[in-house]
Amino acid sequence: MRGRSYLDGTVVAVTEFGELIYEDAYARGRANAQVMELARRHCLNMAFTEASGRGLAELRSGLPINARRISCPVAVDNTWGSNLGWLAEEFYGKHCAGCQSRRPTGEVPNLASVVEERKTAAAGVRQAGLDAIDERHRGWQQRADNRRAAAAVADSVMAATINDIGILDLEPGMQGRPRRGAGSHRPG
């Protein structure tokens, strides 16, 4: 029997479908345990309390699989769930910046270092995307200038064709919408 992992979508061979569900739950529990350790290193005040019923997977494994809520003496977040990575990052963003009650352990990596590293990586990816758009825009601008120069010295039929090409050569960042008034208007 084959099934699909809920965590990463990979096809996994299993003898029973239940084994697949438990494997996904155990993987989530291992990831949650890492997040809880990062949070402990970040601040000894952070607590993860169960927020829903007790599941068999957690009882069997001892891993933090059940849904939890994150809190500390300064803040209680109303959000709870079983993906503690997302929840901890959200909690950190809302409540930890500039907190005077933080009790760090000094160990790294910790929640703050991991979140800031992810933010830096995301900003780098975002900047690389903007740089790529700028590069494509420069190429587009050069083509548009070349078309304008060619259309200026061409006969009316060729100039209309060049303008039509301009309609299809979209400006980067315009998301598939032709520029208004960019094409030729041939009499019918």
Secondary structure, 3 states (H helix, E strand, C coil): CEEECCCCCCEEECCCHHHHHHHHHHHHHHHHHHHHHHHHHHCCCCEEEECCCCCHHHHHHCCCCCCEEEECCCCEEEEEECCHHHHHHHHHHHHHCCCCCCCCCCCCCCHHHHHHHHHHHHHHHHHHHHHHHHHHHHHHHHHHHHHHHHHHHCCHHHHHHHHHHHHHCCCCCCCCCCCCCCCCCCCC
